């Protein structure tokens, strides 16, 4: 019998793990286990027989592991989708070094009223920079806003963050998008010193820090993203676990994972958070 190449074996194993299937069904002895044939040729070597038995044992273990891997989070490409995302991930990793003030998901929930009040107070800031009062901030108005707030972003960075937050692509930043945009600026902008971050909005910055802490709490492995398993772990830490908490975690995660790639960025987290608070819902009707 010809030896099975290692590369072919590893390829079969990888496919099985990804599909969550048993690799045994891919191998020849399962065609007729009683005959022990491969492509109609009997394995007449004791060493060959032992090799196949060893492989069968190893694959059985891999099959069990594969079932678990198939149910785990999908692996995200290590390359961020954009320069802005790369900067967000790196900034969040730096923030994570200091840890999080959040001790449980319930801690985050208890801060909802304070966060809600603070973010809604952004409306006056938004209206200040909506110079033509059309309900949105265009690129030029955003540049004026950054100049006023002493945000020294480059033209490219301003364009990137505008496009990232203009989720409906109407060339205008709506109020809920403006809230997310300011929080991203808070994350990305290097602090001037220990007491001042540079946005000149101390009350709002305190709220943004709460949101950063909340994300750091969810990001258990501190890689700058939140995965499904991390969301489930965070919810379970605050509950007794079980199916109910699992469903809650999955529902919250799906609300955050806009691009359905299995990983949540800080921007996605912020947009989900504004929806949970009802910011941006029916703003036009309320006016």
C-alpha positions in Angstrom: 0.0 0.0 0.0 1.2 3.5 -0.8 1.8 5.8 2.1 -0.8 8.6 2.4 1.0 11.9 2.0 1.0 14.2 5.0 -0.2 17.1 3.0 -3.3 15.2 1.7 -4.0 14.0 5.2 -3.8 17.5 6.7 -6.0 18.8 4.0 -8.7 16.2 4.7 -8.4 17.0 8.4 -8.7 20.7 7.8 -11.8 20.3 5.6 -13.4 18.0 8.3 -12.8 20.5 11.0 -14.2 23.4 9.1 -17.2 21.4 8.1 -17.7 19.9 11.5 -17.8 16.4 9.9 -16.1 13.2 10.6 -13.0 12.7 8.5 -13.6 8.9 8.8 -16.2 9.2 6.0 -13.5 10.6 3.7 -11.1 7.7 4.2 -11.1 4.3 2.4 -11.7 1.9 5.3 -15.2 3.2 5.7 -16.2 2.0 2.3 -16.0 -1.5 3.6 -14.7 -1.9 7.1 -14.9 -5.7 7.0 -12.6 -6.0 4.0 -10.1 -3.2 5.0 -9.6 -2.4 1.4 -8.2 0.8 -0.2 -9.1 1.2 -3.9 -9.6 -2.6 -4.1 -6.2 -3.5 -2.9 -5.8 -5.4 0.4 -3.4 -3.9 2.9 -1.0 -6.8 3.2 1.5 -5.1 5.4 1.3 -5.2 9.2 3.0 -1.9 9.4 0.5 -0.4 6.9 -2.4 -1.8 9.0 -0.9 -0.3 12.1 -0.5 3.1 10.3 -4.2 3.1 9.4 -5.2 2.2 12.9 -3.1 5.0 14.3 -4.6 7.4 11.8 -8.1 6.3 12.6 -7.5 6.9 16.3 -6.0 10.3 15.6 -8.8 11.3 13.3 -11.4 10.2 15.8 -9.9 12.7 18.3 -9.9 15.4 15.6 -13.5 14.7 14.7 -14.6 15.4 18.3 -12.5 18.5 18.3 -13.9 19.5 14.9 -17.4 19.4 16.2 -16.5 22.0 18.8 -14.5 24.1 16.4 -17.4 24.1 13.9 -19.6 25.7 16.6 -17.1 28.2 17.7 -16.5 31.7 16.3 -15.2 32.0 12.8 -11.7 33.2 12.5 -11.5 36.8 11.4 -8.9 37.9 8.9 -6.1 39.5 10.8 -6.0 42.4 8.4 -8.5 45.2 9.3 -11.0 46.2 6.6 -9.7 49.8 6.4 -7.0 52.1 7.8 -9.5 53.6 10.1 -10.5 50.2 11.5 -6.8 49.4 12.0 -6.4 52.6 14.0 -9.5 51.9 16.1 -8.2 48.4 16.9 -4.8 49.6 17.9 -6.2 52.5 20.0 -8.6 50.1 21.7 -5.7 47.7 22.5 -3.8 50.5 24.1 -6.9 51.5 26.2 -7.3 47.9 27.2 -3.9 47.8 28.9 -5.4 49.9 31.8 -8.3 47.4 32.1 -12.0 48.2 32.5 -14.0 49.7 35.4 -16.9 47.5 34.4 -17.3 44.4 36.5 -20.3 42.8 34.8 -22.7 43.4 32.0 -25.2 44.6 34.6 -22.8 47.4 35.4 -23.1 48.6 31.9 -26.9 48.4 32.0 -27.0 50.4 35.2 -25.2 53.2 33.4 -27.7 53.4 30.5 -29.7 56.4 32.0 -26.5 58.5 32.5 -25.2 57.6 29.1 -28.5 58.3 27.5 -28.8 61.8 29.1 -25.3 62.7 28.2 -25.5 61.7 24.6 -28.8 63.4 24.1 -27.1 66.6 25.4 -24.9 66.3 22.2 -27.9 67.7 20.3 -27.0 71.3 21.1 -23.4 70.6 19.9 -24.7 69.0 16.7 -27.0 71.9 16.0 -24.2 74.3 16.5 -22.1 72.7 13.7 -25.1 72.0 11.4 -24.6 75.5 10.0 -27.3 75.4 7.4 -29.8 73.7 9.8 -30.7 71.0 7.4 -30.5 68.2 10.0 -27.1 66.8 8.9 -23.4 67.8 8.9 -21.6 67.8 5.6 -17.9 67.4 5.1 -17.1 71.1 5.2 -19.2 71.6 8.4 -17.3 68.7 9.9 -14.0 70.4 9.2 -15.3 73.5 11.0 -16.4 71.3 13.9 -13.0 69.7 14.2 -11.3 73.1 14.0 -13.5 74.4 16.8 -12.9 71.3 19.0 -9.1 71.4 18.2 -9.1 68.0 16.5 -6.0 68.0 14.4 -6.9 65.2 12.0 -5.5 65.2 8.4 -7.7 65.6 5.4 -7.5 61.9 4.8 -8.5 61.1 8.3 -11.4 63.5 8.3 -12.6 61.9 5.0 -12.2 58.4 6.4 -14.1 59.0 9.6 -16.9 60.9 7.7 -17.4 57.9 5.3 -17.2 55.4 8.2 -20.0 57.2 10.1 -22.2 58.2 7.2 -23.8 54.8 7.2 -26.7 55.7 4.9 -24.2 57.3 2.5 -26.3 60.5 2.0 -23.2 62.7 2.3 -24.5 64.0 5.6 -23.8 63.0 9.2 -27.1 62.6 11.1 -27.4 63.1 14.9 -26.9 59.5 15.9 -23.9 59.3 13.4 -22.5 62.4 14.9 -22.6 60.9 18.4 -20.7 57.8 17.1 -18.2 60.0 15.2 -17.3 62.1 18.3 -16.8 59.0 20.4 -14.5 57.6 17.7 -12.5 60.9 17.7 -12.3 60.5 21.5 -10.8 57.0 21.1 -8.4 58.0 18.3 -7.2 61.3 19.5 -4.1 61.1 21.6 -4.5 62.8 25.0 -2.8 66.1 25.4 -2.0 65.2 29.0 -3.4 63.1 31.8 -6.2 65.6 32.5 -7.2 66.6 29.0 -8.0 64.6 25.9 -8.4 67.7 23.7 -12.1 67.6 22.8 -12.9 70.4 25.2 -16.1 68.6 26.2 -15.3 67.1 29.6 -18.8 65.9 30.5 -19.2 64.2 27.1 -15.7 62.7 27.3 -16.5 61.1 30.7 -19.5 59.3 28.9 -17.3 58.3 26.0 -14.8 56.8 28.5 -17.7 54.7 30.0 -18.4 53.4 26.5 -14.7 52.6 25.9 -14.7 50.7 29.3 -17.8 48.8 28.3 -16.2 47.6 25.0 -12.9 46.7 26.8 -15.0 44.6 29.3 -16.6 42.7 26.4 -13.3 42.3 24.6 -12.0 39.5 26.8 -8.9 38.7 24.8 -8.1 42.4 24.2 -7.6 42.1 20.5 -9.8 45.1 19.6 -12.8 43.1 18.6 -15.8 41.5 20.3 -16.6 37.9 19.3 -19.8 35.8 19.9 -18.1 33.7 22.5 -16.9 36.9 24.3 -20.4 38.3 24.3 -21.8 35.0 25.7 -19.1 35.0 28.4 -19.9 38.6 29.4 -23.7 37.9 29.7 -23.1 34.6 31.6 -20.9 36.4 34.1 -24.0 38.5 35.0 -26.6 35.7 35.0 -27.0 32.1 36.0 -26.3 31.1 32.4 -28.5 28.7 30.5 -30.4 28.9 27.3 -32.1 32.2 28.1 -28.9 34.1 28.7 -27.4 32.5 25.6 -30.2 33.7 23.4 -29.9 37.2 24.9 -26.2 37.2 24.2 -26.7 36.1 20.6 -29.5 38.6 20.0 -27.3 41.5 21.4 -24.4 40.3 19.3 -26.4 40.1 16.1 -27.6 43.7 16.7 -24.0 44.8 16.9 -22.5 42.7 14.1 -23.7 44.8 11.1 -21.5 43.3 8.5 -22.1 39.7 9.8 -18.4 38.8 9.8 -18.6 37.3 13.3 -16.6 40.1 14.9 -17.7 43.5 16.3 -15.7 46.7 16.0 -16.0 49.6 18.4 -17.8 51.5 15.7 -20.4 48.8 15.3 -20.7 48.6 19.1 -21.4 52.4 19.2 -24.1 52.3 16.6 -25.8 49.4 18.3 -25.6 51.3 21.6 -27.3 54.4 20.2 -30.1 52.1 18.8 -30.5 50.5 22.2 -31.0 54.0 23.7 -33.3 55.0 20.9 -31.0 57.8 19.8 -31.8 58.7 16.1 -35.1 56.8 16.1 -37.8 59.2 15.0 -35.6 62.3 15.5 -37.2 64.0 12.5 -40.7 63.3 13.8 -39.9 64.7 17.2 -38.7 68.0 15.8 
